[in-house]
Amino acid sequence: MKKLLVVTGAILAVSLAGVFILTWLSQVSLVQGVQGPGCDGCERTAVLKAAINVDRPIESYLAERATSPCFHLLNKGAVIDYSEKLEKQGLPLRGAMFKEPEYYFTAEYEDSLKGAIKSRFIIQLFFYTGELVHQWVTTSDRPTFTFNGHLNRMFRNPRAVFRQSVPLDIHVLNEFEKRPYDCDIRPEREEVIPGEEIKVEISNIRDIQGQPSREFNRLVVQSVHGEIVEGADLAVDPSLKAFQVGEGQINFTYRAPGGSSEEEVSEDTIYVYNACEILDPKIVPLELTTLKDKIAEKKITITKKRPVLEINFNVNSEFEASGQTYYSTSSSNFSGTIRFYLKLSDSHTDDGEIHQSYESTQCEVMGFHGSLKGFKKSWLSDGQTRTEVSKIIMNLCDKSCPSSAVDLVLDKEGGVKEVQLGGFELQICLQGSIEITDFDGRRYNQEVPFSAGEQLKSTELFILDPKKDFGVFQIKGFDQGSLRSGLITGSRAITGGNEYKTTKKKITYQLRLE
């Protein structure tokens, strides 16, 4: 009967141990990025790595005194063993990835020491990298002082050494980790145009005491409407970007909202959050960083100014032809200004270059005027001649406006590397008269166009990209300015023709904000 009770007691002990472990598992956060119940700060775990001249039950004393809502002593081996047992039994596990401990303890007891100190009990807390965080020491000068007495001084007495430091996360870890509490957000400019990219610096990263934050801490940066270009995409939301504090300065590129979106945003905000993850990214990838508290924000104004492309054009043409019975020459000149109102259709960065594309939404032609003068002489075999003197005014045929586009390639500082101006065409109507002296000597005027209600049209095509070669015209030009100055200027010289006609087109342009 006594043996049966012993066996039953053993079974009960095993069952109670299982209940203890289950209860413990339910209270300790074992999954990366998950905070336990009741913890307002960042949950931390530790293991007992070494116990020298100390019985293993020291782990129980540490667990009893160190455990708080935000700090737990983790017996990692026991957890893994227990989870394997659950898995073998086909029972569900709490989480697939255990939370790696950020800290570890060592405990060492020394006695029979020479000198005034006869015995010493030391508990040390280390960061996972091996950096000493804190240590607790009890000593005695009495040769007969026992280890149990050291346990009392370390843990049990009302003013025990270890008890003075709990909760550890408040009295020890906060001072060591220096979790970011505040920082400065310094954008290159606080006013941008839609789709523009600017550099942003986060610096002066401080803890709650105003001390510089430790390098292993992480920050998460978010833009409400725009985009943070660099940083690690968070798995939960790729628009959130994670960075390590490192040397205390974080640099990234901010892209203002715009692009192909029709949404008009007049203001954006960059938010910076701290995070709880402090382990090396090789252990806990930056992509698994979790947001904790917002520590800073910066407003960015999206200017209402819109990009405008203004092109001034001046076109001169000379024509000359002759044959056995005629000679003809003419010259024309027209000029004006065409203004395109643009919308950003795409913006992206490639190999350190900023690529932007704009398309026209509306335009207007201003100050257009031109004229054509011509002379033609014809003759017959008997010597009679006919002359035609043309005086033509050139006007735009209608108020309709051509469409166009602009593609920019800028360096990382916003300076112009290449401007591709989209071409356009104009419909020009000719109106005037031709003074004719006929073969018989009669003089009269022929109106142009030749009949009422008719339009005599001439189409003028403007190709402005120097890279395009049509074999007839040569296009040369230069571009200068920067996106950040709000002004890009340039010119195009277009020459070409055939054996009868030569044309010179001079183009100057401004791409600006207004």
ChimeraX attribute file (.defattr): number of C-alpha atoms within 10 A of each C-alpha:
attribute: neighborCount
match mode: 1-to-1
recipient: residues
	/A:1	6
	/A:2	7
	/A:3	8
	/A:4	9
	/A:5	10
	/A:6	11
	/A:7	12
	/A:8	12
	/A:9	12
	/A:10	12
	/A:11	12
	/A:12	12
	/A:13	12
	/A:14	12
	/A:15	12
	/A:16	12
	/A:17	12
	/A:18	13
	/A:19	12
	/A:20	12
	/A:21	15
	/A:22	13
	/A:23	11
	/A:24	14
	/A:25	15
	/A:26	13
	/A:27	13
	/A:28	23
	/A:29	24
	/A:30	23
	/A:31	15
	/A:32	17
	/A:33	18
	/A:34	14
	/A:35	19
	/A:36	20
	/A:37	13
	/A:38	10
	/A:39	13
	/A:40	11
	/A:41	18
	/A:42	20
	/A:43	23
	/A:44	28
	/A:45	20
	/A:46	23
	/A:47	23
	/A:48	21
	/A:49	14
	/A:50	14
	/A:51	17
	/A:52	12
	/A:53	12
	/A:54	15
	/A:55	11
	/A:56	13
	/A:57	10
	/A:58	14
	/A:59	19
	/A:60	11
	/A:61	15
	/A:62	18
	/A:63	19
	/A:64	13
	/A:65	18
	/A:66	22
	/A:67	19
	/A:68	18
	/A:69	20
	/A:70	23
	/A:71	25
	/A:72	24
	/A:73	24
	/A:74	25
	/A:75	16
	/A:76	17
	/A:77	10
	/A:78	11
	/A:79	17
	/A:80	12
	/A:81	11
	/A:82	17
	/A:83	18
	/A:84	14
	/A:85	12
	/A:86	13
	/A:87	12
	/A:88	9
	/A:89	9
	/A:90	9
	/A:91	11
	/A:92	10
	/A:93	12
	/A:94	13
	/A:95	12
	/A:96	11
	/A:97	10
	/A:98	14
	/A:99	20
	/A:100	19
	/A:101	19
	/A:102	18
	/A:103	23
	/A:104	22
	/A:105	23
	/A:106	16
	/A:107	23
	/A:108	16
	/A:109	19
	/A:110	15
	/A:111	18
	/A:112	12
	/A:113	12
	/A:114	8
	/A:115	8
	/A:116	10
	/A:117	14
	/A:118	17
	/A:119	23
	/A:120	18
	/A:121	21
	/A:122	17
	/A:123	19
	/A:124	16
	/A:125	23
	/A:126	18
	/A:127	19
	/A:128	18
	/A:129	11
	/A:130	10
	/A:131	10
	/A:132	15
	/A:133	17
	/A:134	15
	/A:135	16
	/A:136	15
	/A:137	17
	/A:138	19
	/A:139	19
	/A:140	17
	/A:141	13
	/A:142	12
	/A:143	13
	/A:144	11
	/A:145	14
	/A:146	12
	/A:147	16
	/A:148	10
	/A:149	15
	/A:150	21
	/A:151	18
	/A:152	15
	/A:153	20
	/A:154	24
	/A:155	20
	/A:156	17
	/A:157	13
	/A:158	11
	/A:159	12
	/A:160	16
	/A:161	19
	/A:162	23
	/A:163	17
	/A:164	14
	/A:165	17
	/A:166	16
	/A:167	18
	/A:168	20
	/A:169	22
	/A:170	13
	/A:171	12
	/A:172	16
	/A:173	21
	/A:174	16
	/A:175	16
	/A:176	15
	/A:177	18
	/A:178	21
	/A:179	30
	/A:180	28
	/A:181	20
	/A:182	23
	/A:183	22
	/A:184	17
	/A:185	21
	/A:186	14
	/A:187	20
	/A:188	14
	/A:189	12
	/A:190	15
	/A:191	17
	/A:192	23
	/A:193	23
	/A:194	26
	/A:195	23
	/A:196	23
	/A:197	27
	/A:198	20
	/A:199	16
	/A:200	19
	/A:201	15
	/A:202	20
	/A:203	18
	/A:204	18
	/A:205	26
	/A:206	20
	/A:207	19
	/A:208	14
	/A:209	14
	/A:210	14
	/A:211	15
	/A:212	21
	/A:213	27
	/A:214	21
	/A:215	17
	/A:216	18
	/A:217	22
	/A:218	25
	/A:219	29
	/A:220	25
	/A:221	25
	/A:222	20
	/A:223	23
	/A:224	14
	/A:225	16
	/A:226	23
	/A:227	20
	/A:228	23
	/A:229	17
	/A:230	14
	/A:231	22
	/A:232	21
	/A:233	20
	/A:234	19
	/A:235	15
	/A:236	11
	/A:237	9
	/A:238	14
	/A:239	20
	/A:240	24
	/A:241	25
	/A:242	28
	/A:243	22
	/A:244	23
	/A:245	22
	/A:246	13
	/A:247	13
	/A:248	17
	/A:249	15
	/A:250	18
	/A:251	16
	/A:252	18
	/A:253	17
	/A:254	22
	/A:255	24
	/A:256	26
	/A:257	27
	/A:258	22
	/A:259	20
	/A:260	14
	/A:261	12
	/A:262	11
	/A:263	10
	/A:264	11
	/A:265	16
	/A:266	15
	/A:267	17
	/A:268	18
	/A:269	15
	/A:270	21
	/A:271	18
	/A:272	26
	/A:273	22
	/A:274	25
	/A:275	23
	/A:276	22
	/A:277	27
	/A:278	20
	/A:279	20
	/A:280	15
	/A:281	14
	/A:282	7
	/A:283	10
	/A:284	16
	/A:285	15
	/A:286	24
	/A:287	19
	/A:288	17
	/A:289	28
	/A:290	23
	/A:291	20
	/A:292	16
	/A:293	16
	/A:294	17
	/A:295	17
	/A:296	17
	/A:297	18
	/A:298	16
	/A:299	15
	/A:300	19
	/A:301	18
	/A:302	21
	/A:303	16
	/A:304	14
	/A:305	12
	/A:306	14
	/A:307	21
	/A:308	20
	/A:309	23
	/A:310	20
	/A:311	20
	/A:312	18
	/A:313	19
	/A:314	17
	/A:315	18
	/A:316	17
	/A:317	18
	/A:318	18
	/A:319	17
	/A:320	16
	/A:321	13
	/A:322	13
	/A:323	8
	/A:324	8
	/A:325	11
	/A:326	15
	/A:327	15
	/A:328	17
	/A:329	17
	/A:330	17
	/A:331	17
	/A:332	18
	/A:333	19
	/A:334	19
	/A:335	20
	/A:336	15
	/A:337	19
	/A:338	19
	/A:339	20
	/A:340	24
	/A:341	22
	/A:342	22
	/A:343	22
	/A:344	24
	/A:345	18
	/A:346	16
	/A:347	22
	/A:348	16
	/A:349	16
	/A:350	9
	/A:351	7
	/A:352	11
	/A:353	17
	/A:354	21
	/A:355	16
	/A:356	20
	/A:357	19
	/A:358	24
	/A:359	18
	/A:360	21
	/A:361	12
	/A:362	15
	/A:363	19
	/A:364	14
	/A:365	19
	/A:366	12
	/A:367	10
	/A:368	15
	/A:369	15
	/A:370	20
	/A:371	17
	/A:372	20
	/A:373	16
	/A:374	18
	/A:375	18
	/A:376	18
	/A:377	17
	/A:378	19
	/A:379	15
	/A:380	12
	/A:381	7
	/A:382	6
	/A:383	8
	/A:384	12
	/A:385	17
	/A:386	18
	/A:387	21
	/A:388	20
	/A:389	18
	/A:390	21
	/A:391	18
	/A:392	21
	/A:393	20
	/A:394	21
	/A:395	17
	/A:396	17
	/A:397	16
	/A:398	10
	/A:399	9
	/A:400	13
	/A:401	17
	/A:402	17
	/A:403	16
	/A:404	20
	/A:405	21
	/A:406	19
	/A:407	19
	/A:408	19
	/A:409	19
	/A:410	21
	/A:411	18
	/A:412	16
	/A:413	15
	/A:414	18
	/A:415	18
	/A:416	19
	/A:417	15
	/A:418	15
	/A:419	22
	/A:420	16
	/A:421	20
	/A:422	17
	/A:423	15
	/A:424	15
	/A:425	14
	/A:426	18
	/A:427	19
	/A:428	20
	/A:429	19
	/A:430	22
	/A:431	19
	/A:432	17
	/A:433	18
	/A:434	19
	/A:435	16
	/A:436	20
	/A:437	17
	/A:438	15
	/A:439	15
	/A:440	9
	/A:441	12
	/A:442	9
	/A:443	13
	/A:444	11
	/A:445	14
	/A:446	14
	/A:447	16
	/A:448	20
	/A:449	17
	/A:450	13
	/A:451	10
	/A:452	8
	/A:453	6
	/A:454	9
	/A:455	15
	/A:456	14
	/A:457	17
	/A:458	14
	/A:459	11
	/A:460	12
	/A:461	11
	/A:462	15
	/A:463	19
	/A:464	22
	/A:465	17
	/A:466	18
	/A:467	10
	/A:468	11
	/A:469	11
	/A:470	9
	/A:471	8
	/A:472	10
	/A:473	20
	/A:474	20
	/A:475	19
	/A:476	14
	/A:477	16
	/A:478	13
	/A:479	18
	/A:480	15
	/A:481	18
	/A:482	19
	/A:483	20
	/A:484	16
	/A:485	11
	/A:486	14
	/A:487	15
	/A:488	20
	/A:489	19
	/A:490	16
	/A:491	19
	/A:492	22
	/A:493	17
	/A:494	20
	/A:495	18
	/A:496	15
	/A:497	16
	/A:498	10
	/A:499	8
	/A:500	12
	/A:501	15
	/A:502	16
	/A:503	18
	/A:504	18
	/A:505	20
	/A:506	16
	/A:507	20
	/A:508	18
	/A:509	20
	/A:510	19
	/A:511	23
	/A:512	18
	/A:513	19
	/A:514	11
